[in-house]
């Protein structure tokens, strides 16, 4: 069985508010609220941020995209995209 450890903890103002809110909501002591907050934080699974592709409207197409194959053949023969 685990033994309890008595210690002094200094909390930042924002974390103090979290503990106080938890104490009021759950009618807990400081020790209980702080212990649960630490357990909740330690057990939270933090994964990578999902990739999000930003897209922008480029307006209507200036070319008939139904003719894309034809355009690619023309671009190859004319070397339009050469550096």
Secondary structure by P-SEA (a helix, b strand, c coil): cbbbbbbbbbbcaaaaaaaaaaaaaacccaaaaaaaaaaaaaacccccccbbbbbbbcccccccccaaaaaaaaaaaaccccc
